[in-house]
């Protein structure tokens, strides 16, 4: 990694609703905050034509809602950078991020809010004809199919609602559905509206085998899952709505735990397995992926990050600026023997007229700090003088021997 371009308190990777909410909270907490987003701020929400379930907004487009989010974040001094994160180093207290444009940024805490992207079927013709009839966003591309025949793949909320939007432009919309006739994966209201739409047809028990065409989409090959028979259907556009995948590929060597689907496990504070690194929104393991839940994630992570940063500042101040030598005690809050040793160490220090300053570190939560000092078990004690290691104590000993080590 090159020289540091700029230093921040908090860097947020991704500018969707989760990232923008984190930016609002970070800025309001007086943290120097940067949002790095590789596309248009707002992410996939920008492609949502109508949002009717976000509190306080009876009806608003996704694009307009995200503009409000961004304006709010900017009012608290948040910086925005349009670039793509390609490399990370989370191994030290100062996190380092490198972008595609060669810029290098450091921060005390990082929030991963990179969201998700449309899942590809990877069938013949799909990638080759992207932008030439193959599309994944109705709001973005439906108008280009005025008076033409369009195929929609998928039967969830997004597929059916976007399919109905496409009927405003297309002559006919044919939906390819995996299930038996009459069964859709979307909500009941959308299903009823779709069945009543005269411009929508359904092909049941089927999947797409191929997108056909030379320079532009000319048709599709459809396979019936029950009979195995393949048929061809002429069309000029194909919209895929078959789910989403998290955009976490750039984290593969970061040390962040990622499950087999690409999602990031977190705890209730949105903390990843790496200290000072958080994950929010559609890229984390969660039950509900909506704007409102993403906003909640962002708020939680930003508050947790603020407290983490303050704790680290306090730790550095207590250790580096202490007039006394410091006993850096690594303990395990879930282990009674570890807690008992901490009490014993305090008693010995009292007998020595508080010769030392004791700073306690929970090994289970301060993993970066433990790694910095090479601590693998608790209890462990490192004796520091102005931040420099003097020695380490033998913690599996008698009280007399412990006292002699400190005299």
matplotlib code that plots the C-alpha trace (Angstrom):
import matplotlib.pyplot as plt

x = [0.0, 1.2, 1.3, -1.8, -3.9, -6.0, -6.9, -10.4, -12.1, -14.7, -14.7, -18.0, -17.7, -21.0, -23.5, -26.9, -29.4, -27.3, -24.1, -25.8, -27.5, -24.1, -22.7, -25.5, -24.7, -21.0, -21.1, -23.4, -21.0, -18.3, -16.4, -14.4, -16.4, -15.8, -18.3, -16.7, -19.2, -18.3, -21.6, -24.3, -25.0, -28.1, -27.3, -30.0, -32.7, -32.3, -33.9, -37.1, -39.8, -42.1, -41.5, -44.6, -43.4, -40.6, -41.8, -42.7, -42.9, -46.3, -45.0, -41.6, -39.3, -36.1, -34.0, -35.6, -35.4, -31.7, -31.1, -32.7, -30.4, -27.3, -28.3, -28.7, -25.3, -23.7, -25.2, -23.0, -19.9, -19.6, -17.2, -18.1, -15.8, -16.8, -14.3, -14.1, -12.4, -10.1, -7.9, -8.0, -5.7, -7.6, -4.7, -3.7, -5.4, -5.4, -7.4, -6.1, -8.2, -6.9, -9.2, -9.2, -7.8, -4.8, -5.8, -5.0, -7.1, -6.8, -9.3, -9.9, -13.1, -14.7, -18.3, -18.9, -22.1, -21.4, -24.9, -25.7, -26.1, -28.3, -27.7, -26.8, -28.1, -24.9, -26.8, -25.6, -26.2, -26.8, -23.5, -22.8, -26.1, -26.0, -27.0, -28.3, -31.6, -30.6, -31.3, -31.7, -33.4, -36.9, -36.8, -33.5, -34.3, -38.1, -38.6, -36.2, -38.7, -41.6, -44.0, -41.8, -42.1, -40.2, -39.5, -39.2, -37.4, -38.5, -41.6, -40.7, -41.8, -39.2, -39.9, -43.7, -43.7, -41.0, -42.8, -45.9, -43.9, -42.5, -46.1, -46.4, -43.9, -43.8, -46.4, -46.4, -44.5, -44.1, -43.0, -41.1, -42.0, -40.5, -43.6, -47.0, -49.6, -51.0, -48.0, -45.9, -43.3, -44.4, -46.9, -50.6, -51.6, -48.9, -49.9, -53.6, -52.7, -50.4, -53.0, -55.4, -52.9, -53.9, -50.4, -48.8, -48.6, -47.1, -45.2, -45.3, -42.9, -40.2, -36.7, -34.6, -32.0, -30.6, -30.8, -30.7, -29.5, -26.4, -26.0, -29.3, -31.8, -34.0, -35.6, -35.1, -35.1, -37.3, -37.2, -40.3, -39.1, -41.7, -41.6, -38.0, -39.1, -37.5, -39.4, -38.3, -40.1, -39.3, -38.7, -36.6, -35.7, -35.1, -35.2, -33.6, -35.0, -33.7, -32.3, -29.3, -25.7, -23.7, -21.0, -18.3, -15.8, -13.2, -13.1, -12.0, -8.5, -9.4, -9.7, -13.4, -15.5, -17.8, -20.3, -20.5, -23.1, -20.9, -22.7, -20.9, -22.0, -22.2, -23.4, -26.1, -23.6, -23.0, -19.4, -17.6, -15.0, -12.4, -12.2, -13.2, -14.8, -18.6, -21.0, -24.5, -27.3, -27.8, -24.2, -24.6, -26.4, -30.0, -33.6, -35.1, -33.5, -35.4, -34.5, -35.8, -33.8, -30.7, -31.1, -31.3, -28.1, -26.3, -27.3, -26.3, -22.9, -22.0, -22.8, -20.8, -17.9, -18.0, -17.7, -15.0, -12.9, -13.4, -12.3, -9.2, -8.3, -8.8, -6.7, -3.8, -4.0, -4.0, -1.1, 1.1, 0.7, 0.7, 3.3, 3.4, 4.4, 1.3, 0.2, -1.7, -3.9, -5.6, -8.5, -11.5, -14.7, -16.3, -13.7, -13.9, -10.2, -9.2, -11.4, -10.0, -6.5, -7.5, -8.6, -5.4, -3.3, -5.2, -4.6, -0.9, -0.6, -2.4, 0.2, 2.9, 1.2, -0.3, 3.1, 1.5, -1.4, -3.6, -5.3, -7.7, -8.4, -11.0, -9.3, -12.6, -13.4, -10.0, -8.6, -6.5, -4.8, -4.2, -2.6, -0.5, 1.1, 1.0, -1.4, -3.2, -4.5, -5.9, -4.8, -1.7, 0.1, 2.4, 4.4, 4.7, 6.7, 5.5, 4.1, 7.3, 7.3, 9.4, 8.6, 5.8, 4.5, 4.1, 0.4, 0.3, 2.1, 1.7, 0.9, 4.4, 6.0, 3.7, 4.7, 8.4, 8.0, 6.6, 9.0]
y = [0.0, 3.5, 6.7, 7.7, 10.1, 11.2, 10.1, 9.9, 8.8, 6.7, 5.3, 3.9, 1.6, 2.0, 4.8, 3.0, 3.6, 1.8, 3.7, 7.0, 6.6, 5.6, 8.8, 10.9, 9.5, 9.6, 13.2, 14.2, 12.6, 14.9, 12.1, 13.0, 10.7, 9.5, 7.6, 5.7, 4.6, 3.2, 4.2, 6.7, 7.4, 5.6, 2.2, -0.1, 2.0, 4.5, 2.1, 1.7, 3.6, 3.9, 3.5, 3.5, 1.9, 4.2, 6.0, 9.7, 9.3, 8.3, 7.8, 8.7, 7.4, 5.6, 8.2, 11.1, 9.4, 8.7, 12.4, 13.3, 10.9, 12.3, 15.9, 15.1, 13.4, 16.4, 18.8, 17.1, 17.5, 14.0, 13.7, 11.7, 9.9, 8.2, 5.4, 1.6, -0.1, -2.8, -3.7, -3.5, -3.9, -4.3, -5.9, -2.8, -0.2, 2.2, 0.5, 1.1, 1.1, 1.4, 2.4, 1.6, 5.1, 4.4, 6.5, 5.2, 6.2, 5.3, 5.4, 4.3, 2.4, 1.1, 0.3, -2.1, -1.1, -2.3, -3.9, -6.5, -6.8, -8.8, -12.5, -13.8, -17.1, -17.4, -19.0, -18.6, -15.2, -13.5, -11.7, -11.2, -9.3, -7.2, -3.7, -5.0, -6.3, -8.0, -5.9, -6.0, -2.8, -1.9, 1.7, 2.2, 0.4, -0.3, 2.8, 1.4, -1.4, 0.7, -1.4, -4.5, -8.0, -8.5, -11.6, -11.3, -14.1, -14.5, -14.4, -12.6, -9.1, -7.4, -9.5, -9.0, -5.4, -4.5, -6.6, -4.5, -1.4, -2.7, -3.1, 0.7, 0.6, -2.9, -4.5, -7.7, -9.0, -12.8, -14.0, -17.2, -19.0, -22.1, -23.0, -24.6, -22.5, -19.8, -19.9, -16.8, -15.9, -12.3, -10.8, -11.5, -7.9, -7.8, -11.3, -10.3, -7.1, -9.0, -11.7, -8.9, -7.1, -7.8, -7.2, -9.9, -13.6, -16.4, -19.6, -22.0, -24.8, -23.4, -21.9, -20.0, -22.0, -19.4, -15.8, -15.7, -13.0, -11.7, -8.0, -7.6, -9.9, -11.7, -14.4, -16.9, -20.7, -21.9, -25.4, -27.0, -28.5, -31.2, -32.4, -31.4, -30.0, -26.8, -24.1, -20.8, -17.4, -14.3, -11.1, -8.0, -7.8, -10.0, -8.7, -10.9, -10.7, -14.0, -12.7, -10.7, -11.6, -9.5, -7.3, -8.6, -10.0, -7.4, -8.7, -12.2, -11.7, -9.0, -11.4, -10.6, -13.7, -14.3, -17.2, -19.5, -17.2, -14.2, -12.5, -11.1, -12.4, -9.7, -9.3, -7.0, -4.1, -4.8, -5.9, -8.3, -10.7, -7.9, -5.2, -1.8, -3.2, -3.3, -4.6, -3.2, -3.5, -6.0, -7.4, -8.8, -11.9, -10.7, -11.5, -8.4, -6.5, -3.2, 0.5, 0.8, -2.1, -0.9, 2.5, 0.9, -1.1, 2.1, 3.9, 1.0, 0.6, 4.3, 4.6, 1.4, 2.7, 6.1, 4.3, 2.0, 5.0, 6.8, 3.6, 3.3, 7.0, 6.5, 3.3, 5.0, 7.9, 5.7, 3.6, 6.1, 9.1, 7.3, 8.5, 5.0, 1.8, 0.0, -3.5, -4.4, -7.2, -9.4, -11.3, -13.3, -12.0, -15.4, -17.2, -17.1, -18.0, -15.1, -12.7, -14.0, -13.3, -9.8, -9.3, -10.9, -8.5, -5.5, -6.7, -7.1, -3.7, -2.2, -3.8, -2.1, 1.3, 1.5, 1.4, 0.4, 1.5, -1.5, -1.4, -4.3, -5.6, -8.3, -10.8, -11.8, -8.3, -6.5, -9.0, -6.5, -5.4, -9.0, -9.7, -6.5, -7.9, -11.6, -12.6, -15.9, -16.8, -15.2, -14.2, -12.5, -9.4, -7.2, -4.6, -1.3, 1.9, 4.8, 2.2, 0.1, -3.4, -4.0, -7.7, -10.2, -11.7, -15.4, -15.5, -19.2, -18.7, -18.0, -14.6, -14.3, -15.0, -12.5, -9.9, -10.6, -10.1, -6.7, -5.5]
z = [0.0, -0.8, 1.3, 3.2, 1.1, 4.1, 7.6, 9.1, 12.3, 10.4, 6.8, 5.4, 2.4, 0.5, 0.1, 0.4, 3.2, 5.7, 4.9, 4.7, 8.0, 9.5, 8.0, 9.6, 13.0, 12.6, 11.5, 14.3, 16.7, 15.4, 13.8, 10.7, 8.3, 4.7, 2.5, -0.4, -3.0, -6.4, -8.0, -7.5, -3.8, -2.8, -4.3, -5.5, -3.7, -6.5, -8.8, -6.7, -8.3, -5.3, -1.5, 0.7, 3.9, 5.1, 8.3, 7.7, 3.9, 2.7, -0.8, -2.3, -4.9, -3.8, -5.6, -3.8, -0.4, -0.9, -1.9, 1.5, 3.3, 1.5, 2.2, 5.8, 6.1, 4.3, 6.8, 9.5, 7.4, 5.9, 2.9, -0.1, -2.6, -5.8, -6.0, -5.5, -2.6, -3.9, -1.0, 2.8, 5.8, 9.1, 11.0, 13.0, 15.1, 12.2, 9.4, 5.8, 2.7, -0.9, -3.8, -7.5, -8.3, -6.1, -3.1, 0.4, 3.4, 7.1, 9.9, 13.4, 12.5, 9.3, 8.5, 5.6, 3.8, 0.3, -0.2, -2.8, -6.5, -8.9, -9.0, -12.5, -13.9, -16.0, -18.9, -22.5, -23.9, -20.5, -20.0, -23.7, -24.2, -21.1, -22.1, -25.4, -24.2, -21.0, -18.0, -14.2, -13.4, -14.7, -13.6, -15.4, -18.7, -19.2, -21.4, -23.9, -24.7, -25.8, -27.8, -27.6, -26.1, -22.8, -20.7, -16.9, -15.0, -11.3, -9.2, -6.0, -5.0, -7.1, -10.3, -10.2, -9.2, -11.7, -14.3, -13.9, -14.2, -17.5, -18.9, -19.0, -21.9, -23.4, -25.6, -23.6, -20.5, -20.1, -16.7, -16.4, -13.1, -11.5, -9.6, -10.5, -12.1, -9.8, -7.4, -7.1, -4.4, -4.2, -1.7, -2.4, -3.3, -6.1, -7.3, -7.7, -9.5, -11.8, -12.7, -13.5, -15.8, -19.4, -20.6, -18.4, -19.3, -17.2, -18.2, -15.3, -14.1, -16.3, -16.3, -18.9, -20.7, -23.1, -24.2, -28.0, -30.4, -32.2, -31.3, -29.5, -27.7, -30.3, -28.1, -25.3, -24.9, -22.1, -20.4, -18.8, -15.5, -15.6, -19.2, -19.9, -23.2, -24.6, -26.5, -28.0, -27.5, -29.5, -27.5, -27.5, -23.8, -20.8, -17.2, -14.5, -11.0, -9.4, -6.2, -4.9, -3.9, -1.4, -2.9, -0.5, -3.0, -2.2, 1.4, 0.6, 2.1, 4.6, 7.6, 8.0, 8.5, 5.6, 5.2, 2.3, 0.6, 0.9, 3.8, 6.9, 10.4, 13.0, 16.6, 17.9, 17.7, 14.1, 15.0, 12.7, 14.0, 13.6, 16.2, 14.9, 11.7, 11.4, 8.7, 8.0, 5.5, 2.7, 3.0, 6.5, 7.7, 8.6, 8.4, 6.7, 3.9, 3.7, 3.7, 7.3, 8.7, 6.8, 8.4, 11.8, 11.1, 10.1, 13.3, 15.5, 13.9, 13.9, 17.7, 18.4, 16.3, 18.1, 21.5, 20.2, 19.0, 22.4, 24.2, 22.2, 22.8, 26.5, 26.4, 24.6, 27.0, 30.1, 28.8, 26.9, 29.2, 32.6, 35.2, 36.6, 35.0, 33.6, 34.3, 31.2, 32.3, 29.7, 31.2, 30.1, 31.4, 31.1, 33.1, 36.9, 37.4, 35.1, 37.1, 40.4, 39.2, 38.4, 42.0, 43.3, 41.2, 42.6, 46.1, 45.5, 43.9, 47.0, 49.2, 47.1, 47.7, 44.2, 42.6, 39.2, 37.2, 36.2, 32.8, 32.2, 28.7, 27.9, 25.6, 24.1, 22.8, 22.3, 19.8, 17.9, 21.1, 22.1, 18.7, 19.0, 22.2, 21.1, 23.9, 23.3, 26.8, 29.9, 32.4, 31.0, 32.2, 30.2, 32.2, 30.2, 30.8, 28.6, 26.2, 26.0, 27.2, 30.3, 31.1, 31.4, 34.6, 35.4, 36.3, 37.3, 40.6, 44.3, 45.7, 47.2, 43.8, 42.1, 44.6, 44.1, 40.4, 41.0, 43.6]

ax = plt.figure().add_subplot(projection="3d")
ax.plot(x, y, z, "-o")
ax.set_aspect("equal")
plt.show()
